[in-house]
Amino acid sequence: MQNIFARAFLLTSQMAYSNFTLAKLKKDYGLQQKDTFLFQNIDIQNITPSQRLSEDLQEAKEVPLMSEKAKSEYIIAPITRELKRNNPFITIFSGYTFNIESDSELSGSPDFLVSAKPSIVEPERPVFCLVESKNKEASEGFAQCAAEMYAARVFNQENNEPYETIYGVVTNAYDWVFLKLEGNTIFIDKERYFLNELPKLLGILQFIINQYKS
């Protein structure tokens, strides 16, 4: 079984993550992009959302979700809290500064960062998944998320947790696109997952965590 999270599960001056492009990642870090079906032929088990999550998302329908911040607070954050409730061994950070000391360009604050350490006050290795929120098209966040994933792998390596595979997610709250960094390739899922298929979306997220656990 592959290790699939750079350990700690998706922005500052200098070169904030949001300023990266896929072309820069290729030129400066040797990363290649490949579109694929990340979860094809994998038995993903749907997960029924808890009553608490269902109520949170129902309340979100009554809020004007016109901004990235609103979508993050009312839709994405409740989903990440559900993951934490189901997986107590992880810690999810929201908007935490995640700078790599050895590379000043790898700096900034991912929207959500997941560490496989419970109840910690700052990110510790392993960091294994990052979540990026976008207001419009999810594709707007691919390069930013990929840069954060690469930073997570460097972070893990520098802290003696050299796991090669990291996951990321970019979402506008309604459409969710998964990414995977493995070796020198950024895999971008051709499949889109949608909020109105919440059990399937939760199943994908849990699959990622389960892969790490095993």
Summary of the structure (lengths in Angstrom):
residues: 214
radius of gyration: 15.9
end to end distance: 7.2
largest distance: 46.9
contacts: 743
relative contact order: 0.25
helix: 37%
strand: 21%
